[in-house]
Amino acid sequence: MARRKSFKKIYRYQCTMTEEEFKTTREAPNPDDLMSVKAYYDMHPEEDDRPEDIKKQFEEDSNSL
């Protein structure tokens, strides 16, 4: 017999600040508190410990939109 593929439920959430939509396979306990990585680092620039090349990549992506 063929084995069936297990079904994973996908949850869609939207960032409250940037309106960016993202998907997860787990249900969020507080979906109203979710925010994107970009929004988090915009709110907390002192905690931005990403490498410089990643920061430049995010800036280029935001400028191209």
N, CA, C, O and CB atoms as a CASP TS submission, in Angstrom:
PFRMAT TS
TARGET T0000
AUTHOR 0000-0000-0000
METHOD Language model
MODEL 1
PARENT N/A
ATOM      1  N   MET     1       0.827  -1.190   0.000  1.00  0.00           N
ATOM      2  CA  MET     1       0.000   0.000   0.000  1.00  0.00           C
ATOM      3  C   MET     1       0.869   1.252   0.000  1.00  0.00           C
ATOM      4  O   MET     1       1.960   1.284   0.569  1.00  0.00           O
ATOM      5  CB  MET     1      -0.939  -0.001   1.206  1.00  0.00           C
ATOM      6  N   ALA     2       0.360   2.245  -0.638  1.00  0.00           N
ATOM      7  CA  ALA     2       1.067   3.531  -0.680  1.00  0.00           C
ATOM      8  C   ALA     2       0.843   4.282   0.627  1.00  0.00           C
ATOM      9  O   ALA     2      -0.251   4.280   1.192  1.00  0.00           O
ATOM     10  CB  ALA     2       0.593   4.388  -1.889  1.00  0.00           C
ATOM     11  N   ARG     3       1.880   4.904   1.073  1.00  0.00           N
ATOM     12  CA  ARG     3       1.795   5.661   2.320  1.00  0.00           C
ATOM     13  C   ARG     3       1.366   7.093   2.006  1.00  0.00           C
ATOM     14  O   ARG     3       1.904   7.727   1.098  1.00  0.00           O
ATOM     15  CB  ARG     3       3.157   5.644   3.079  1.00  0.00           C
ATOM     16  N   ARG     4       0.408   7.587   2.754  1.00  0.00           N
ATOM     17  CA  ARG     4      -0.084   8.935   2.517  1.00  0.00           C
ATOM     18  C   ARG     4       0.855   9.974   3.106  1.00  0.00           C
ATOM     19  O   ARG     4       1.474   9.772   4.151  1.00  0.00           O
ATOM     20  CB  ARG     4      -1.479   9.100   3.099  1.00  0.00           C
ATOM     21  N   LYS     5       0.936  11.063   2.415  1.00  0.00           N
ATOM     22  CA  LYS     5       1.758  12.165   2.890  1.00  0.00           C
ATOM     23  C   LYS     5       1.008  12.886   4.006  1.00  0.00           C
ATOM     24  O   LYS     5      -0.186  13.162   3.889  1.00  0.00           O
ATOM     25  CB  LYS     5       2.113  13.143   1.729  1.00  0.00           C
ATOM     26  N   SER     6       1.718  13.184   5.080  1.00  0.00           N
ATOM     27  CA  SER     6       1.049  13.856   6.196  1.00  0.00           C
ATOM     28  C   SER     6       0.750  15.302   5.823  1.00  0.00           C
ATOM     29  O   SER     6       1.528  15.951   5.124  1.00  0.00           O
ATOM     30  CB  SER     6       1.917  13.796   7.479  1.00  0.00           C
ATOM     31  N   PHE     7      -0.356  15.782   6.287  1.00  0.00           N
ATOM     32  CA  PHE     7      -0.817  17.132   5.993  1.00  0.00           C
ATOM     33  C   PHE     7      -0.373  18.077   7.103  1.00  0.00           C
ATOM     34  O   PHE     7      -0.636  17.822   8.278  1.00  0.00           O
ATOM     35  CB  PHE     7      -2.353  17.166   5.828  1.00  0.00           C
ATOM     36  N   LYS     8       0.297  19.164   6.736  1.00  0.00           N
ATOM     37  CA  LYS     8       0.689  20.175   7.708  1.00  0.00           C
ATOM     38  C   LYS     8      -0.148  21.422   7.478  1.00  0.00           C
ATOM     39  O   LYS     8      -0.225  21.936   6.362  1.00  0.00           O
ATOM     40  CB  LYS     8       2.206  20.497   7.606  1.00  0.00           C
ATOM     41  N   LYS     9      -0.763  21.893   8.528  1.00  0.00           N
ATOM     42  CA  LYS     9      -1.557  23.104   8.426  1.00  0.00           C
ATOM     43  C   LYS     9      -0.621  24.307   8.398  1.00  0.00           C
ATOM     44  O   LYS     9       0.336  24.375   9.168  1.00  0.00           O
ATOM     45  CB  LYS     9      -2.565  23.210   9.601  1.00  0.00           C
ATOM     46  N   ILE    10      -0.898  25.245   7.517  1.00  0.00           N
ATOM     47  CA  ILE    10      -0.080  26.447   7.380  1.00  0.00           C
ATOM     48  C   ILE    10      -0.883  27.633   7.893  1.00  0.00           C
ATOM     49  O   ILE    10      -2.027  27.853   7.497  1.00  0.00           O
ATOM     50  CB  ILE    10       0.366  26.669   5.897  1.00  0.00           C
ATOM     51  N   TYR    11      -0.257  28.386   8.778  1.00  0.00           N
ATOM     52  CA  TYR    11      -0.878  29.579   9.346  1.00  0.00           C
ATOM     53  C   TYR    11      -0.268  30.807   8.689  1.00  0.00           C
ATOM     54  O   TYR    11       0.951  30.895   8.540  1.00  0.00           O
ATOM     55  CB  TYR    11      -0.697  29.629  10.893  1.00  0.00           C
ATOM     56  N   ARG    12      -1.105  31.748   8.297  1.00  0.00           N
ATOM     57  CA  ARG    12      -0.647  32.991   7.672  1.00  0.00           C
ATOM     58  C   ARG    12      -0.864  34.137   8.650  1.00  0.00           C
ATOM     59  O   ARG    12      -1.936  34.293   9.234  1.00  0.00           O
ATOM     60  CB  ARG    12      -1.396  33.260   6.325  1.00  0.00           C
ATOM     61  N   TYR    13       0.183  34.927   8.809  1.00  0.00           N
ATOM     62  CA  TYR    13       0.119  36.076   9.706  1.00  0.00           C
ATOM     63  C   TYR    13       0.620  37.305   8.977  1.00  0.00           C
ATOM     64  O   TYR    13       1.331  37.207   7.976  1.00  0.00           O
ATOM     65  CB  TYR    13       0.943  35.828  10.992  1.00  0.00           C
ATOM     66  N   GLN    14       0.240  38.466   9.492  1.00  0.00           N
ATOM     67  CA  GLN    14       0.649  39.718   8.885  1.00  0.00           C
ATOM     68  C   GLN    14       1.303  40.595   9.937  1.00  0.00           C
ATOM     69  O   GLN    14       0.795  40.728  11.051  1.00  0.00           O
ATOM     70  CB  GLN    14      -0.550  40.437   8.240  1.00  0.00           C
ATOM     71  N   CYS    15       2.427  41.190   9.582  1.00  0.00           N
ATOM     72  CA  CYS    15       3.142  42.084  10.489  1.00  0.00           C
ATOM     73  C   CYS    15       2.271  43.309  10.737  1.00  0.00           C
ATOM     74  O   CYS    15       1.690  43.861   9.803  1.00  0.00           O
ATOM     75  CB  CYS    15       4.538  42.493   9.905  1.00  0.00           C
ATOM     76  N   THR    16       2.181  43.731  11.985  1.00  0.00           N
ATOM     77  CA  THR    16       1.330  44.866  12.327  1.00  0.00           C
ATOM     78  C   THR    16       1.929  46.196  11.886  1.00  0.00           C
ATOM     79  O   THR    16       1.202  47.177  11.735  1.00  0.00           O
ATOM     80  CB  THR    16       1.080  44.892  13.816  1.00  0.00           C
ATOM     81  N   MET    17       3.236  46.243  11.678  1.00  0.00           N
ATOM     82  CA  MET    17       3.881  47.506  11.302  1.00  0.00           C
ATOM     83  C   MET    17       4.102  47.632   9.798  1.00  0.00           C
ATOM     84  O   MET    17       3.789  48.669   9.213  1.00  0.00           O
ATOM     85  CB  MET    17       5.207  47.637  12.016  1.00  0.00           C
ATOM     86  N   THR    18       4.632  46.600   9.175  1.00  0.00           N
ATOM     87  CA  THR    18       4.991  46.685   7.756  1.00  0.00           C
ATOM     88  C   THR    18       3.945  46.061   6.836  1.00  0.00           C
ATOM     89  O   THR    18       4.057  46.171   5.615  1.00  0.00           O
ATOM     90  CB  THR    18       6.322  46.015   7.527  1.00  0.00           C
ATOM     91  N   GLU    19       2.941  45.416   7.399  1.00  0.00           N
ATOM     92  CA  GLU    19       1.896  44.722   6.630  1.00  0.00           C
ATOM     93  C   GLU    19       2.473  43.588   5.777  1.00  0.00           C
ATOM     94  O   GLU    19       1.818  43.120   4.846  1.00  0.00           O
ATOM     95  CB  GLU    19       1.154  45.720   5.730  1.00  0.00           C
ATOM     96  N   GLU    20       3.683  43.150   6.087  1.00  0.00           N
ATOM     97  CA  GLU    20       4.309  42.030   5.387  1.00  0.00           C
ATOM     98  C   GLU    20       3.649  40.730   5.842  1.00  0.00           C
ATOM     99  O   GLU    20       3.417  40.539   7.036  1.00  0.00           O
ATOM    100  CB  GLU    20       5.849  41.993   5.647  1.00  0.00           C
ATOM    101  N   GLU    21       3.347  39.841   4.902  1.00  0.00           N
ATOM    102  CA  GLU    21       2.693  38.581   5.238  1.00  0.00           C
ATOM    103  C   GLU    21       3.727  37.464   5.299  1.00  0.00           C
ATOM    104  O   GLU    21       4.622  37.397   4.457  1.00  0.00           O
ATOM    105  CB  GLU    21       1.588  38.244   4.211  1.00  0.00           C
ATOM    106  N   PHE    22       3.607  36.593   6.287  1.00  0.00           N
ATOM    107  CA  PHE    22       4.497  35.450   6.385  1.00  0.00           C
ATOM    108  C   PHE    22       3.730  34.229   6.839  1.00  0.00           C
ATOM    109  O   PHE    22       2.655  34.344   7.428  1.00  0.00           O
ATOM    110  CB  PHE    22       5.651  35.740   7.339  1.00  0.00           C
ATOM    111  N   LYS    23       4.292  33.038   6.558  1.00  0.00           N
ATOM    112  CA  LYS    23       3.629  31.772   6.847  1.00  0.00           C
ATOM    113  C   LYS    23       4.453  30.971   7.836  1.00  0.00           C
ATOM    114  O   LYS    23       5.683  31.007   7.811  1.00  0.00           O
ATOM    115  CB  LYS    23       3.402  30.966   5.560  1.00  0.00           C
ATOM    116  N   THR    24       3.759  30.242   8.714  1.00  0.00           N
ATOM    117  CA  THR    24       4.414  29.325   9.637  1.00  0.00           C
ATOM    118  C   THR    24       3.601  28.042   9.706  1.00  0.00           C
ATOM    119  O   THR    24       2.453  28.000   9.264  1.00  0.00           O
ATOM    120  CB  THR    24       4.573  29.961  11.048  1.00  0.00           C
ATOM    121  N   THR    25       4.202  26.998  10.261  1.00  0.00           N
ATOM    122  CA  THR    25       3.480  25.745  10.438  1.00  0.00           C
ATOM    123  C   THR    25       3.006  25.576  11.872  1.00  0.00           C
ATOM    124  O   THR    25       2.391  24.565  12.211  1.00  0.00           O
ATOM    125  CB  THR    25       4.356  24.570  10.039  1.00  0.00           C
ATOM    126  N   ARG    26       3.291  26.565  12.718  1.00  0.00           N
ATOM    127  CA  ARG    26       2.813  26.535  14.096  1.00  0.00           C
ATOM    128  C   ARG    26       1.870  27.702  14.344  1.00  0.00           C
ATOM    129  O   ARG    26       2.054  28.795  13.809  1.00  0.00           O
ATOM    130  CB  ARG    26       3.992  26.576  15.085  1.00  0.00           C
ATOM    131  N   GLU    27       0.874  27.455  15.151  1.00  0.00           N
ATOM    132  CA  GLU    27      -0.049  28.521  15.505  1.00  0.00           C
ATOM    133  C   GLU    27       0.608  29.434  16.538  1.00  0.00           C
ATOM    134  O   GLU    27       1.205  28.965  17.506  1.00  0.00           O
ATOM    135  CB  GLU    27      -1.381  27.942  16.048  1.00  0.00           C
ATOM    136  N   ALA    28       0.492  30.727  16.322  1.00  0.00           N
ATOM    137  CA  ALA    28       1.102  31.690  17.238  1.00  0.00           C
ATOM    138  C   ALA    28       0.181  31.916  18.433  1.00  0.00           C
ATOM    139  O   ALA    28      -1.028  32.071  18.258  1.00  0.00           O
ATOM    140  CB  ALA    28       1.397  33.031  16.515  1.00  0.00           C
ATOM    141  N   PRO    29       0.740  31.938  19.653  1.00  0.00           N
ATOM    142  CA  PRO    29      -0.098  32.172  20.826  1.00  0.00           C
ATOM    143  C   PRO    29      -0.667  33.594  20.855  1.00  0.00           C
ATOM    144  O   PRO    29      -1.785  33.801  21.327  1.00  0.00           O
ATOM    145  CB  PRO    29       0.702  31.911  22.093  1.00  0.00           C
ATOM    146  N   ASN    30       0.095  34.576  20.353  1.00  0.00           N
ATOM    147  CA  ASN    30      -0.354  35.974  20.308  1.00  0.00           C
ATOM    148  C   ASN    30      -0.116  36.535  18.905  1.00  0.00           C
ATOM    149  O   ASN    30       0.880  37.227  18.693  1.00  0.00           O
ATOM    150  CB  ASN    30       0.390  36.838  21.382  1.00  0.00           C
ATOM    151  N   PRO    31      -0.989  36.262  17.952  1.00  0.00           N
ATOM    152  CA  PRO    31      -0.728  36.705  16.579  1.00  0.00           C
ATOM    153  C   PRO    31      -0.713  38.223  16.418  1.00  0.00           C
ATOM    154  O   PRO    31      -0.124  38.727  15.461  1.00  0.00           O
ATOM    155  CB  PRO    31      -1.762  36.124  15.659  1.00  0.00           C
ATOM    156  N   ASP    32      -1.340  38.959  17.323  1.00  0.00           N
ATOM    157  CA  ASP    32      -1.332  40.414  17.216  1.00  0.00           C
ATOM    158  C   ASP    32       0.023  41.006  17.573  1.00  0.00           C
ATOM    159  O   ASP    32       0.307  42.146  17.208  1.00  0.00           O
ATOM    160  CB  ASP    32      -2.399  41.006  18.109  1.00  0.00           C
ATOM    161  N   ASP    33       0.863  40.259  18.277  1.00  0.00           N
ATOM    162  CA  ASP    33       2.174  40.746  18.691  1.00  0.00           C
ATOM    163  C   ASP    33       3.278  40.406  17.699  1.00  0.00           C
ATOM    164  O   ASP    33       4.421  40.814  17.901  1.00  0.00           O
ATOM    165  CB  ASP    33       2.522  40.182  20.037  1.00  0.00           C
ATOM    166  N   LEU    34       2.973  39.672  16.636  1.00  0.00           N
ATOM    167  CA  LEU    34       4.003  39.263  15.684  1.00  0.00           C
ATOM    168  C   LEU    34       4.451  40.438  14.828  1.00  0.00           C
ATOM    169  O   LEU    34       3.646  41.282  14.434  1.00  0.00           O
ATOM    170  CB  LEU    34       3.489  38.130  14.793  1.00  0.00           C
ATOM    171  N   MET    35       5.754  40.480  14.545  1.00  0.00           N
ATOM    172  CA  MET    35       6.286  41.495  13.646  1.00  0.00           C
ATOM    173  C   MET    35       7.417  40.891  12.831  1.00  0.00           C
ATOM    174  O   MET    35       8.013  39.886  13.218  1.00  0.00           O
ATOM    175  CB  MET    35       6.776  42.738  14.431  1.00  0.00           C
ATOM    176  N   SER    36       7.700  41.511  11.715  1.00  0.00           N
ATOM    177  CA  SER    36       8.769  41.022  10.847  1.00  0.00           C
ATOM    178  C   SER    36      10.126  41.371  11.437  1.00  0.00           C
ATOM    179  O   SER    36      10.231  42.186  12.353  1.00  0.00           O
ATOM    180  CB  SER    36       8.634  41.609   9.431  1.00  0.00           C
ATOM    181  N   VAL    37      11.154  40.744  10.898  1.00  0.00           N
ATOM    182  CA  VAL    37      12.521  41.012  11.355  1.00  0.00           C
ATOM    183  C   VAL    37      12.878  42.468  11.089  1.00  0.00           C
ATOM    184  O   VAL    37      13.490  43.125  11.930  1.00  0.00           O
ATOM    185  CB  VAL    37      13.533  40.069  10.654  1.00  0.00           C
ATOM    186  N   LYS    38      12.497  42.969   9.927  1.00  0.00           N
ATOM    187  CA  LYS    38      12.793  44.362   9.574  1.00  0.00           C
ATOM    188  C   LYS    38      12.139  45.318  10.564  1.00  0.00           C
ATOM    189  O   LYS    38      12.774  46.278  11.001  1.00  0.00           O
ATOM    190  CB  LYS    38      12.314  44.672   8.144  1.00  0.00           C
ATOM    191  N   ALA    39      10.899  45.076  10.919  1.00  0.00           N
ATOM    192  CA  ALA    39      10.201  45.946  11.864  1.00  0.00           C
ATOM    193  C   ALA    39      10.835  45.876  13.246  1.00  0.00           C
ATOM    194  O   ALA    39      10.930  46.892  13.934  1.00  0.00           O
ATOM    195  CB  ALA    39       8.722  45.566  11.947  1.00  0.00           C
ATOM    196  N   TYR    40      11.266  44.700  13.656  1.00  0.00           N
ATOM    197  CA  TYR    40      11.901  44.560  14.971  1.00  0.00           C
ATOM    198  C   TYR    40      13.188  45.377  15.044  1.00  0.00           C
ATOM    199  O   TYR    40      13.415  46.102  16.012  1.00  0.00           O
ATOM    200  CB  TYR    40      12.197  43.080  15.270  1.00  0.00           C
ATOM    201  N   TYR    41      14.024  45.255  14.022  1.00  0.00           N
ATOM    202  CA  TYR    41      15.288  45.987  14.043  1.00  0.00           C
ATOM    203  C   TYR    41      15.081  47.485  13.816  1.00  0.00           C
ATOM    204  O   TYR    41      15.922  48.282  14.231  1.00  0.00           O
ATOM    205  CB  TYR    41      16.233  45.428  12.985  1.00  0.00           C
ATOM    206  N   ASP    42      13.987  47.886  13.171  1.00  0.00           N
ATOM    207  CA  ASP    42      13.669  49.315  13.079  1.00  0.00           C
ATOM    208  C   ASP    42      13.303  49.872  14.446  1.00  0.00           C
ATOM    209  O   ASP    42      13.629  51.017  14.760  1.00  0.00           O
ATOM    210  CB  ASP    42      12.517  49.552  12.087  1.00  0.00           C
ATOM    211  N   MET    43      12.632  49.072  15.255  1.00  0.00           N
ATOM    212  CA  MET    43      12.247  49.510  16.598  1.00  0.00           C
ATOM    213  C   MET    43      13.414  49.441  17.578  1.00  0.00           C
ATOM    214  O   MET    43      13.485  50.248  18.505  1.00  0.00           O
ATOM    215  CB  MET    43      11.092  48.663  17.113  1.00  0.00           C
ATOM    216  N   HIS    44      14.334  48.485  17.389  1.00  0.00           N
ATOM    217  CA  HIS    44      15.450  48.260  18.310  1.00  0.00           C
ATOM    218  C   HIS    44      16.776  48.270  17.544  1.00  0.00           C
ATOM    219  O   HIS    44      17.400  47.218  17.404  1.00  0.00           O
ATOM    220  CB  HIS    44      15.272  46.917  19.067  1.00  0.00           C
ATOM    221  N   PRO    45      17.221  49.415  17.050  1.00  0.00           N
ATOM    222  CA  PRO    45      18.467  49.434  16.263  1.00  0.00           C
ATOM    223  C   PRO    45      19.706  49.093  17.088  1.00  0.00           C
ATOM    224  O   PRO    45      20.708  48.648  16.528  1.00  0.00           O
ATOM    225  CB  PRO    45      18.653  50.797  15.631  1.00  0.00           C
ATOM    226  N   GLU    46      19.660  49.289  18.395  1.00  0.00           N
ATOM    227  CA  GLU    46      20.824  48.979  19.234  1.00  0.00           C
ATOM    228  C   GLU    46      21.051  47.475  19.364  1.00  0.00           C
ATOM    229  O   GLU    46      22.148  47.052  19.729  1.00  0.00           O
ATOM    230  CB  GLU    46      20.651  49.593  20.621  1.00  0.00           C
ATOM    231  N   GLU    47      20.043  46.666  19.073  1.00  0.00           N
ATOM    232  CA  GLU    47      20.170  45.212  19.166  1.00  0.00           C
ATOM    233  C   GLU    47      20.486  44.561  17.820  1.00  0.00           C
ATOM    234  O   GLU    47      20.515  43.335  17.714  1.00  0.00           O
ATOM    235  CB  GLU    47      18.896  44.621  19.728  1.00  0.00           C
ATOM    236  N   ASP    48      20.720  45.370  16.808  1.00  0.00           N
ATOM    237  CA  ASP    48      20.980  44.851  15.468  1.00  0.00           C
ATOM    238  C   ASP    48      22.402  44.312  15.394  1.00  0.00           C
ATOM    239  O   ASP    48      23.350  45.075  15.209  1.00  0.00           O
ATOM    240  CB  ASP    48      20.756  45.946  14.399  1.00  0.00           C
ATOM    241  N   ASP    49      22.550  42.998  15.537  1.00  0.00           N
ATOM    242  CA  ASP    49      23.865  42.366  15.525  1.00  0.00           C
ATOM    243  C   ASP    49      24.095  41.534  14.261  1.00  0.00           C
ATOM    244  O   ASP    49      24.945  40.643  14.241  1.00  0.00           O
ATOM    245  CB  ASP    49      24.028  41.490  16.756  1.00  0.00           C
ATOM    246  N   ARG    50      23.334  41.831  13.215  1.00  0.00           N
ATOM    247  CA  ARG    50      23.502  41.109  11.956  1.00  0.00           C
ATOM    248  C   ARG    50      24.796  41.534  11.268  1.00  0.00           C
ATOM    249  O   ARG    50      25.260  42.657  11.468  1.00  0.00           O
ATOM    250  CB  ARG    50      22.296  41.352  11.026  1.00  0.00           C
ATOM    251  N   PRO    51      25.381  40.654  10.461  1.00  0.00           N
ATOM    252  CA  PRO    51      26.580  41.035   9.698  1.00  0.00           C
ATOM    253  C   PRO    51      26.259  42.155   8.701  1.00  0.00           C
ATOM    254  O   PRO    51      25.112  42.318   8.286  1.00  0.00           O
ATOM    255  CB  PRO    51      27.158  39.805   8.950  1.00  0.00           C
ATOM    256  N   GLU    52      27.268  42.910   8.330  1.00  0.00           N
ATOM    257  CA  GLU    52      27.082  44.067   7.447  1.00  0.00           C
ATOM    258  C   GLU    52      26.508  43.671   6.089  1.00  0.00           C
ATOM    259  O   GLU    52      25.694  44.409   5.534  1.00  0.00           O
ATOM    260  CB  GLU    52      28.405  44.789   7.250  1.00  0.00           C
ATOM    261  N   ASP    53      26.913  42.524   5.543  1.00  0.00           N
ATOM    262  CA  ASP    53      26.401  42.121   4.234  1.00  0.00           C
ATOM    263  C   ASP    53      24.908  41.817   4.281  1.00  0.00           C
ATOM    264  O   ASP    53      24.203  42.056   3.300  1.00  0.00           O
ATOM    265  CB  ASP    53      27.161  40.904   3.726  1.00  0.00           C
ATOM    266  N   ILE    54      24.419  41.303   5.385  1.00  0.00           N
ATOM    267  CA  ILE    54      22.983  41.038   5.539  1.00  0.00           C
ATOM    268  C   ILE    54      22.220  42.355   5.636  1.00  0.00           C
ATOM    269  O   ILE    54      21.148  42.498   5.049  1.00  0.00           O
ATOM    270  CB  ILE    54      22.713  40.162   6.792  1.00  0.00           C
ATOM    271  N   LYS    55      22.769  43.315   6.375  1.00  0.00           N
ATOM    272  CA  LYS    55      22.132  44.634   6.486  1.00  0.00           C
ATOM    273  C   LYS    55      22.027  45.293   5.118  1.00  0.00           C
ATOM    274  O   LYS    55      20.988  45.861   4.780  1.00  0.00           O
ATOM    275  CB  LYS    55      22.921  45.542   7.452  1.00  0.00           C
ATOM    276  N   LYS    56      23.104  45.220   4.323  1.00  0.00           N
ATOM    277  CA  LYS    56      23.095  45.812   2.983  1.00  0.00           C
ATOM    278  C   LYS    56      22.070  45.127   2.095  1.00  0.00           C
ATOM    279  O   LYS    56      21.394  45.783   1.302  1.00  0.00           O
ATOM    280  CB  LYS    56      24.486  45.723   2.346  1.00  0.00           C
ATOM    281  N   GLN    57      21.953  43.813   2.222  1.00  0.00           N
ATOM    282  CA  GLN    57      20.998  43.060   1.411  1.00  0.00           C
ATOM    283  C   GLN    57      19.568  43.499   1.736  1.00  0.00           C
ATOM    284  O   GLN    57      18.758  43.670   0.825  1.00  0.00           O
ATOM    285  CB  GLN    57      21.164  41.539   1.646  1.00  0.00           C
ATOM    286  N   PHE    58      19.248  43.682   3.010  1.00  0.00           N
ATOM    287  CA  PHE    58      17.920  44.137   3.393  1.00  0.00           C
ATOM    288  C   PHE    58      17.655  45.550   2.891  1.00  0.00           C
ATOM    289  O   PHE    58      16.540  45.851   2.466  1.00  0.00           O
ATOM    290  CB  PHE    58      17.758  44.079   4.906  1.00  0.00           C
ATOM    291  N   GLU    59      18.664  46.424   2.931  1.00  0.00           N
ATOM    292  CA  GLU    59      18.505  47.789   2.434  1.00  0.00           C
ATOM    293  C   GLU    59      18.259  47.797   0.933  1.00  0.00           C
ATOM    294  O   GLU    59      17.410  48.546   0.451  1.00  0.00           O
ATOM    295  CB  GLU    59      19.739  48.629   2.769  1.00  0.00           C
ATOM    296  N   GLU    60      18.991  46.971   0.185  1.00  0.00           N
ATOM    297  CA  GLU    60      18.805  46.896  -1.258  1.00  0.00           C
ATOM    298  C   GLU    60      17.423  46.358  -1.605  1.00  0.00           C
ATOM    299  O   GLU    60      16.781  46.845  -2.535  1.00  0.00           O
ATOM    300  CB  GLU    60      19.885  46.020  -1.888  1.00  0.00           C
ATOM    301  N   ASP    61      16.966  45.359  -0.864  1.00  0.00           N
ATOM    302  CA  ASP    61      15.640  44.793  -1.113  1.00  0.00           C
ATOM    303  C   ASP    61      14.549  45.817  -0.839  1.00  0.00           C
ATOM    304  O   ASP    61      13.572  45.892  -1.585  1.00  0.00           O
ATOM    305  CB  ASP    61      15.419  43.548  -0.252  1.00  0.00           C
ATOM    306  N   SER    62      14.700  46.603   0.215  1.00  0.00           N
ATOM    307  CA  SER    62      13.676  47.597   0.542  1.00  0.00           C
ATOM    308  C   SER    62      13.709  48.758  -0.445  1.00  0.00           C
ATOM    309  O   SER    62      12.668  49.357  -0.716  1.00  0.00           O
ATOM    310  CB  SER    62      13.869  48.116   1.974  1.00  0.00           C
ATOM    311  N   ASN    63      14.878  49.088  -0.988  1.00  0.00           N
ATOM    312  CA  ASN    63      14.974  50.169  -1.969  1.00  0.00           C
ATOM    313  C   ASN    63      14.414  49.758  -3.320  1.00  0.00           C
ATOM    314  O   ASN    63      13.922  50.609  -4.061  1.00  0.00           O
ATOM    315  CB  ASN    63      16.418  50.609  -2.126  1.00  0.00           C
ATOM    316  N   SER    64      14.474  48.492  -3.654  1.00  0.00           N
ATOM    317  CA  SER    64      13.982  48.025  -4.946  1.00  0.00           C
ATOM    318  C   SER    64      12.460  47.966  -5.002  1.00  0.00           C
ATOM    319  O   SER    64      11.885  47.918  -6.089  1.00  0.00           O
ATOM    320  CB  SER    64      14.555  46.662  -5.253  1.00  0.00           C
ATOM    321  N   LEU    65      11.806  47.970  -3.854  1.00  0.00           N
ATOM    322  CA  LEU    65      10.339  47.914  -3.834  1.00  0.00           C
ATOM    323  C   LEU    65       9.771  49.248  -4.038  1.00  0.00           C
ATOM    324  O   LEU    65       8.550  49.404  -4.053  1.00  0.00           O
ATOM    325  CB  LEU    65       9.823  47.343  -2.553  1.00  0.00           C
TER
END
